[in-house]
Amino acid sequence: MKNIRNFCIIAHIDHGKSTLADRLLEFTKTVTGKDLQAQVLDDMDLERERGITIKSHAIQMDYLYNGEKYTLNLIDTPGHVDFSYEVSRSIAACEGALLIVDASQGIQAQTISNLYMALENDLEIIPIINKIDLPGAMPEEVEDQIVDLLGCKAEDIIRASGKTGEGVIDILNAIVDRIKPPVGDPDAPLQCLIFDSVFNSFRGIIAYFKILNGTIKSGDNVKFVSTGKEYLADEIGILRLDMSPQKMLSAGNVGYIISGIKTSKEVKVGDTITHVSRPCEKAIEGFEEVKPMVFAGVYPIDTEDFEDLRSSMEKLQLNDASLTFQAESSLALGFGFRCGFLGMLHMEIIQERLDREFDMNVITTVPNVEYNVYTKKGEKIEVHNPSGLPDPTLIEKIEEPYIRASVITSTEYIGPIMSLCLGKRGELVRQDYISGNRVELIYDMPLGEIVFDFYDKLKSISKGYASFDYHPHGMRESKLVKLDVLLNGEAVDALSTLTHFDNAYTLGKRMCEKLKELIPRQQFDVAIQAAIGSKIIARETVKAVRKDVTAKCYGGDISRKRKLLEKQKKGKKRMKQIGTVEVPQKAFLEVLKLD
């Protein structure tokens, strides 16, 4: 046990975590020959295409140091703010963390946020400056930033390059020297913390765990504490590039268990595994409950696929514990699910994974955040969906969630960033100068305003140099109204949104203009209206496609042409009464990205 080291890699997005992990695996000869490719641990196609890590990945390495063999358990973590929950779970399974900072970009918002998370869990931090081989590298400046942030000595910071492999030996030696071995008693009752799980169509559910106390053997009767279910440990083992079965694992190790579990509800991330014969007294303090930020309806295109969608969602939830969902129905779209996501990127990834991994075609409605509605009777209602809003005459007040946002940028972009935040109803709390020309702006903003396109706009006005991080900051009362979109007088509930009163008119007008471009022309006029309650605030009309019915009249009296046109007019009128307007899926998505 004293020769085990559990550590994770934390950093801002794109600072070279996965590349450095590749070098560590290559150097310890964990991965050799044909298996060695860029981003070894990123096993999802989606991760490779986008060049981002979505899931945490665990892998075990062996390292010889001073004639002794050490076992290193590495967990690579995502860098994007939407997947910070993955990071929190990985941190819970470690004793140390490699903090990686890009030598050309310096410390960014997510670096700080992940660092604080690691410090709260008392992890040993090993600071590393990566990408020192780049022409634009500024290792001295970045070193000063890290010393200011961590309060460590400059000689404790390791300079490395994931590309050339420079400094990798220093990192491995530092892991052995500085990170403490895991504490735990191999003879105590068994306590294993589940930090991840995946679904395998042949073997059922595979749970990944870290053993805090006790020893587990293959063939043991085990019990999951929170569900109370008992299973036989068919196979236990450690995670190399592929799973490697073992006869027994003891305290401090990270491994997997296969016990033939078929239903996904029986495995919860954060649960404790113990022995049936000698159970532990209490469960391990698990992770904090995940708090979804953005809610959207996910509906199958064919209503018959509803049950398939449910089972796909359950399998996804196994692998991504931050996804929450419950069944709901809509007039326009039939039966589906109200899902909770951590952000827009998370929602996009889930949509993509449903399509790729489970072949599910889905329609996603306009994302919303959660609101608290207080009625005049003194009741408090949580509303995730604008259609669930009570009648406006019964509403006393509406509260919306606020976030405390931190934007780190260079001083030349302060003006445009401030104007962007003000446009999103942000309130400046303070601004701090970090070092040289770098500033941290702290804002209180409504979550509903940053959901759609805030991050994209921030990146474009700062030429990619601003970094952004946020955490929930309570609820505040706001003057919100429900904005409906009507097509020929029929409300489309999938396009309803809750918005601030001041923005309602401009948003309604822009939505109508956008839909006019996106809805295909029909045989009759289509009226697109935006309304607040019964008051219409904007209107556009998609003109009818007219067939030339008079073409067959060559010459002749005008009354013959008139007769045909009148007949057409009556037909159009009837069509308008019974015709329905199909809104293409593209229109739903485009309306969201309104500038």
Rosetta blueprint (number, residue, H / E / L):
1 M L
2 K L
3 N L
4 I E
5 R E
6 N E
7 F E
8 C E
9 I E
10 I E
11 A E
12 H L
13 I L
14 D L
15 H L
16 G L
17 K H
18 S H
19 T H
20 L H
21 A H
22 D H
23 R H
24 L H
25 L H
26 E H
27 F H
28 T L
29 K L
30 T L
31 V L
32 T L
33 G H
34 K H
35 D H
36 L L
37 Q L
38 A L
39 Q L
40 V L
41 L L
42 D L
43 D L
44 M L
45 D H
46 L H
47 E H
48 R H
49 E H
50 R H
51 G L
52 I L
53 T L
54 I L
55 K L
56 S L
57 H E
58 A E
59 I E
60 Q E
61 M E
62 D E
63 Y E
64 L E
65 Y E
66 N L
67 G L
68 E E
69 K E
70 Y E
71 T E
72 L E
73 N E
74 L E
75 I E
76 D E
77 T L
78 P L
79 G L
80 H L
81 V H
82 D H
83 F H
84 S H
85 Y H
86 E H
87 V H
88 S H
89 R H
90 S H
91 I H
92 A H
93 A L
94 C L
95 E L
96 G E
97 A E
98 L E
99 L E
100 I E
101 V E
102 D E
103 A L
104 S L
105 Q L
106 G L
107 I L
108 Q L
109 A H
110 Q H
111 T H
112 I H
113 S H
114 N H
115 L H
116 Y H
117 M H
118 A H
119 L H
120 E H
121 N L
122 D L
123 L L
124 E E
125 I E
126 I E
127 P E
128 I E
129 I E
130 N E
131 K L
132 I L
133 D L
134 L L
135 P L
136 G L
137 A L
138 M L
139 P H
140 E H
141 E H
142 V H
143 E H
144 D H
145 Q H
146 I H
147 V H
148 D H
149 L H
150 L H
151 G L
152 C L
153 K L
154 A H
155 E H
156 D H
157 I L
158 I E
159 R E
160 A L
161 S L
162 G L
163 K L
164 T L
165 G L
166 E L
167 G L
168 V H
169 I H
170 D H
171 I H
172 L H
173 N H
174 A H
175 I H
176 V H
177 D H
178 R H
179 I L
180 K L
181 P L
182 P L
183 V L
184 G L
185 D L
186 P L
187 D L
188 A L
189 P L
190 L L
191 Q E
192 C E
193 L E
194 I E
195 F E
196 D E
197 S E
198 V E
199 F E
200 N E
201 S L
202 F L
203 R L
204 G E
205 I E
206 I E
207 A E
208 Y E
209 F E
210 K E
211 I E
212 L E
213 N E
214 G L
215 T E
216 I E
217 K E
218 S L
219 G L
220 D L
221 N E
222 V E
223 K E
224 F E
225 V L
226 S L
227 T L
228 G L
229 K L
230 E E
231 Y E
232 L E
233 A L
234 D L
235 E E
236 I E
237 G E
238 I E
239 L E
240 R L
241 L L
242 D L
243 M E
244 S E
245 P E
246 Q E
247 K L
248 M E
249 L E
250 S E
251 A L
252 G L
253 N L
254 V E
255 G E
256 Y E
257 I E
258 I E
259 S L
260 G L
261 I L
262 K L
263 T L
264 S H
265 K H
266 E H
267 V L
268 K L
269 V L
270 G L
271 D L
272 T E
273 I E
274 T E
275 H E
276 V L
277 S L
278 R L
279 P L
280 C L
281 E L
282 K L
283 A L
284 I L
285 E L
286 G L
287 F L
288 E L
289 E L
290 V L
291 K L
292 P L
293 M L
294 V E
295 F E
296 A E
297 G E
298 V E
299 Y E
300 P E
301 I L
302 D L
303 T H
304 E H
305 D H
306 F H
307 E H
308 D H
309 L H
310 R H
311 S H
312 S H
313 M H
314 E H
315 K H
316 L H
317 Q H
318 L H
319 N H
320 D L
321 A L
322 S L
323 L L
324 T E
325 F E
326 Q E
327 A E
328 E E
329 S E
330 S E
331 L L
332 A L
333 L L
334 G E
335 F E
336 G E
337 F E
338 R E
339 C E
340 G E
341 F E
342 L L
343 G L
344 M H
345 L H
346 H H
347 M H
348 E H
349 I H
350 I H
351 Q H
352 E H
353 R H
354 L H
355 D H
356 R H
357 E H
358 F H
359 D L
360 M L
361 N L
362 V E
363 I E
364 T E
365 T L
366 V L
367 P L
368 N E
369 V L
370 E L
371 Y E
372 N E
373 V E
374 Y E
375 T E
376 K L
377 K L
378 G L
379 E L
380 K E
381 I E
382 E E
383 V E
384 H L
385 N L
386 P H
387 S H
388 G H
389 L L
390 P L
391 D L
392 P H
393 T H
394 L H
395 I E
396 E E
397 K E
398 I E
399 E E
400 E E
401 P E
402 Y E
403 I E
404 R E
405 A E
406 S E
407 V E
408 I E
409 T E
410 S E
411 T H
412 E H
413 Y H
414 I H
415 G H
416 P H
417 I H
418 M H
419 S H
420 L H
421 C H
422 L H
423 G H
424 K L
425 R L
426 G L
427 E E
428 L E
429 V E
430 R E
431 Q E
432 D E
433 Y E
434 I E
435 S E
436 G L
437 N L
438 R E
439 V E
440 E E
441 L E
442 I E
443 Y E
444 D E
445 M E
446 P E
447 L H
448 G H
449 E H
450 I H
451 V L
452 F L
453 D L
454 F H
455 Y H
456 D H
457 K H
458 L H
459 K H
460 S H
461 I H
462 S L
463 K L
464 G L
465 Y L
466 A L
467 S E
468 F E
469 D E
470 Y E
471 H E
472 P E
473 H E
474 G E
475 M E
476 R E
477 E E
478 S E
479 K L
480 L E
481 V E
482 K E
483 L E
484 D E
485 V E
486 L E
487 L E
488 N L
489 G L
490 E E
491 A E
492 V L
493 D H
494 A H
495 L H
496 S L
497 T E
498 L E
499 T E
500 H E
501 F H
502 D H
503 N H
504 A H
505 Y H
506 T H
507 L H
508 G H
509 K H
510 R H
511 M H
512 C H
513 E H
514 K H
515 L H
516 K H
517 E H
518 L H
519 I L
520 P L
521 R L
522 Q L
523 Q L
524 F L
525 D L
526 V E
527 A E
528 I E
529 Q E
530 A E
531 A E
532 I E
533 G L
534 S L
535 K E
536 I E
537 I E
538 A E
539 R E
540 E E
541 T E
542 V E
543 K L
544 A L
545 V L
546 R L
547 K L
548 D L
549 V H
550 T H
551 A H
552 K H
553 C L
554 Y L
555 G L
556 G L
557 D L
558 I H
559 S H
560 R H
561 K H
562 R H
563 K H
564 L H
565 L H
566 E H
567 K H
568 Q H
569 K H
570 K H
571 G H
572 K H
573 K H
574 R H
575 M H
576 K H
577 Q H
578 I H
579 G L
580 T L
581 V L
582 E L
583 V L
584 P L
585 Q H
586 K H
587 A H
588 F H
589 L H
590 E H
591 V H
592 L H
593 K L
594 L L
595 D L
